[in-house]
Amino acid sequence: MAGLGQKLEVRQGQGLVITPQLQQAIKLLQLSNLELEAFVEGELERNPLLARDDSDPDRGETPEPTEGVEAPSDRAEMSFEDGRASDASDAVDARTDDVYGDAAPGEKASDRASEGDTGQPLGDWSAVGRGGSVEADEDLLDRVLRRELSLSDHLQAQATLAGFTPVEHAVALALIDAVDDGGYLRGELTELAERLGWSVERIEAVLERCQAFEPTGVMARSVPECLALQLKEKNRLDPAMQALLENLELVARRDFSGLKALCGVDDEDLSEMICELKALTPRPGAAFGGEPSQTVVPDVFVRPDPAGGWRVELNADTLPRLLVDKRYHAVVQASARSDEDKTFVAECSAQAAWLVKSLDQRAKTILKVASEIVRQQDAFLAFGVECLRPLNLKTVADAISMHESTVSRVTSNKYLATPRGVFELKFFFTSAINSTDGAASHSAEAVRHKIKQMIEAETAESAVLSDDRIVEILKEAGVDIARRTVAKYREALRIPSSVERRRLLRAG
């Protein structure tokens, strides 16, 4: 029996260490242009050696070269001629070692804030704006006065004048906080009663008074209750109308015979009642300003190439242009005395250089992925959605020698501006539906478009297509599809069934 012992062995192997810088580069890929701008602003505040490149390349201005760092180009583009891609920039392939899960970027630099992070010498005040001037205060006041009144502010103002006791006023404010942008009260009163320590009956009494606020129908808990509040104000909430509100699903299905039996009215009365419903407002809070919507800014532009094909270029307005301030770096490096100060300056310099390179690699990776998508979906750009091809992440990743996870991150929250409109990059990835003759597969998006076109072409009651008939037509066109798939696509397009469409045509 061999004895137990200890020994040392030297082994050589390969492994990948996920450094904070690599984590940061991975996360930069999936940030939208708005998120990237916010991230860059934070880095500019945290790192005194980073500076914006304010030079205008269109006017021939060139920034002072940085030490060991190239500024990212904002004119990167690719053109496609005769199906071949010619890279107009010296693009670098994204590394395929970023296949690990997402993680927050590490804090390599120190958390200490620097007062001189504007890229100017510490004693230079020429770049300081007039933040405390009267003009700035007037701009702030103007923005406040021009702010759109929200529904919550409007309801809170009415609650203040409603004559509530202090306790009732607090309950009313809690109810108002539960109102969505459409004006409906979300949440259960039992949960609110348990949280506030009040009975449900007393909360319902406060809610009843709040439902008398303007706009009429606000703070209702359902569509029938919202419409009932508006009819009650007009003194039109009779038993027949109440029965109509309780059976709105029959109104949607145009089941007039069932409605007449339930409401006890004839055709003329039912027609008048439905006209009154159409005059009401199902979303009373929609007239008030909510959260400002963000305009979609495309990350990539696709334009026809005069020589034929398509030209793909990055949107320079969404690309942060940063530089490492070499002059300021020399100043602070010379003034550093302690080891702690020297370490801080070295970390800031390394982090700034890595960020500039990461932004450059991000831009080139987006361009490379978008260019391959355009190459794969050139038929869509030329002829429309019916020519959209089936496409998945693996096809694009294999074509550009990247990992699928990299392509997935790049296509998240990125938009492509084409002559046919602005589309998210993920729009071009659609599943495949087999062909009946074994030829090339069909794109699911193209099949959905065909189904929508067929249904929109229905002009008479006798021409309404059932799901089975749609399946037959598609199979005649070479699309092998099941009936349940047609029903799923039709419901996703919010198209009613053939029975309901036939009722609509009969009523119309």
Helices and strands as residue ranges (DSSP letters): H 20-30, H 33-46, E 50-52, G 57-59, E 77-81, E 84-87, H 134-145, H 151-160, H 166-177, H 189-196, H 200-210, H 223-233, H 239-245, H 248-252, H 256-263, H 267-278, G 284-287, E 300-304, E 310-314, G 316-318, E 322-324, H 326-335, H 339-376, H 378-383, G 385-387, H 393-400, H 404-410, E 415-418, E 421-424, G 425-428, E 432-433, E 442-443, H 444-456, G 461-463, H 467-476, H 483-492, H 498-507
